[in-house]
Every structure is written in C-alpha cells, then in structure tokens.
Amino acid sequence: MIKHFLVPRVKENIVFHGSDFTELHKEVPSNVLPKFLGGVGELDNSSVVQALLDMEEEIKTLRCQMLEGAQGA
C-alpha cells in the first residue's frame, strides 16, 4: 500500500517482510535482530535516545532552519 506513493529509486531499496521473518533472516542475521523481529539480540538504543534528547534544542533549531529554507525555495 505504501509503495504506491514512493518514487521508483526508493521502492527498489525497500523490502517489506510482513510477519514471516524467514526472508528477513536471509538478509539480516538473527544475532543482530531483537527478539520481537525473530532475532536473539537485545535492542538497547537508550544511548541513542539520550543523545537525541541532549541535542533537542539543536535539532529544533535545525528543523526550523530547514523549514524556512524550504519555504523560501
């Protein structure tokens, strides 16, 4: 359903696996996937989340700059 809205270049690089992880595991080793994706690894992205929270003001500023630039284009 989503693929209909994507440009061809993006469509070619996205693979939807659904709920059967057999094909996903052919592309991504199960030892790097969290359990909810049929893997054996643990997903701990807390350090990334904290880094983003620490940069919240900078991210807001960049977002505003990007939006202003897009409006001026």
C-alpha positions as CSV (number, residue, x, y, z in Angstrom):
1,M,0.0,0.0,0.0
2,I,2.8,2.4,0.9
3,K,4.9,1.5,-2.1
4,H,2.4,3.2,-4.5
5,F,3.4,6.6,-3.0
6,L,7.2,6.1,-3.3
7,V,9.5,7.1,-6.1
8,P,11.0,4.2,-8.0
9,R,14.5,4.7,-6.6
10,V,13.1,4.3,-3.0
11,K,10.9,1.4,-4.0
12,E,13.9,-0.6,-5.2
13,N,15.6,-0.2,-1.9
14,I,12.8,-1.1,0.5
15,V,11.7,-4.7,1.2
16,F,8.6,-5.4,3.2
17,H,8.8,-8.7,5.1
18,G,5.4,-8.8,6.8
19,S,5.1,-11.2,9.8
20,D,7.1,-14.0,8.2
21,F,10.7,-13.3,9.2
22,T,12.1,-16.1,7.0
23,E,13.0,-13.7,4.2
24,L,14.2,-11.0,6.7
25,H,16.6,-13.5,8.2
26,K,18.1,-14.2,4.8
27,E,19.1,-10.6,4.6
28,V,19.8,-9.7,8.2
29,P,21.5,-12.2,10.6
30,S,19.2,-13.0,13.6
31,N,22.0,-12.3,16.0
32,V,21.7,-8.6,15.3
33,L,17.9,-8.5,15.4
34,P,15.8,-8.0,18.6
35,K,13.6,-10.8,19.8
36,F,10.4,-9.1,18.5
37,L,11.8,-9.5,15.0
38,G,12.7,-13.1,15.4
39,G,16.2,-12.5,16.5
40,V,18.3,-13.4,19.5
41,G,19.7,-10.0,20.3
42,E,18.5,-7.4,22.7
43,L,17.6,-4.0,21.4
44,D,19.1,-1.3,23.6
45,N,19.0,2.1,22.0
46,S,19.0,4.0,25.2
47,S,22.3,5.7,24.5
48,V,21.0,7.0,21.1
49,V,17.7,8.2,22.7
50,Q,19.6,10.0,25.4
51,A,22.0,11.6,22.9
52,L,19.0,12.9,20.9
53,L,17.3,14.2,24.0
54,D,20.5,16.0,24.9
55,M,20.5,17.6,21.4
56,E,16.8,18.5,21.4
57,E,17.3,22.3,21.2
58,E,19.9,22.0,18.3
59,I,17.5,19.6,16.5
60,K,14.6,22.1,16.9
61,T,16.8,24.9,15.5
62,L,17.9,22.8,12.5
63,R,14.3,21.8,11.8
64,C,13.2,25.4,11.8
65,Q,16.1,26.4,9.5
66,M,15.2,23.6,7.1
67,L,11.5,24.6,7.1
68,E,12.4,28.2,6.5
69,G,14.7,27.2,3.6
70,A,12.0,25.0,2.1
71,Q,9.5,27.8,2.2
72,G,11.9,30.2,0.5
73,A,12.7,27.8,-2.3
